[in-house]
């Protein structure tokens, strides 16, 4: 079989594999597969770019030069796309720190077997439902949160359901423990880019590659044990606490220059130039390394 045909079959196989990986990641709750898929997509573009130059004799430089050039071209394309997305977000009406309200619409949990299993697991571990919340992003699109607490009220788990473009929901988890000294131990697997700042007394560990609530809770409990804090019962209601968190984050990120002050946002957008850079950097870290700037 000619070498060119072998390469074509190889590239076709890589293309199919790059499509299947995200599907497997969603079904198996393995976010690491999303990272592999993005690296594979990047390499595939560079390989196709180099193959195109070779086949049509558009360049006579070594193959490795074509491959590196293709990698650089993809970096420029994706960077441009990300900057356009960040600019659109900054100018949009989408609230960066939306206000939540009590969810009385009966749509707290998506009708998905995976989420039903999580709900049953929480019950088996003694966690009780504290409240259901909802925040409107734009018309007919909502963030939904289901809040659970341990029997001793020392641990609070927030399950945030995010709407997908093609319907359905994805979930991310946040586990919190408050200390008597005012510290707050937070462990989450948020996979959306944030880029902003957090208060100094919030000891946050972000693990977007952990898709299992069970593993995330175990990690959180280890962090609490190592921190030396004296956990205290959480006495604020979930609704009060989550909206207070939103206010604290918005105020802090305005003070630190991540956000543009409200009077200037109509002219300059919501996110400052420094904030846009941090957000772009976090988009790359999350996409290709599964890490945040926190």
Secondary structure, DSSP 8 states (H G I E B T S, - for coil): --HHHHHHHHHHHHHHHHHHHHHHHHHHT-THHHHHHHHHHHHHHHHHHHHHHHHTT---S-HHHHHHHHHHHHHHHHHHHHHHHHHHHHHSS--TT---EE--SS-SS-S-HHHHHHHHHHHHTT-EEEEEEEEEEETTEEEEEEEEE-TTS--EEEEEEEE-TTSSEEEEEEEEEEETTS-EEEEE---S-------TTEEEEE-TT---HHHHHHHHHHHHHHHT--EE---S-HHHHHHHHHHHHHHHHHHTTSB--HHHHHHH-SB-HHHHHHHHHHHHHHHHHS----
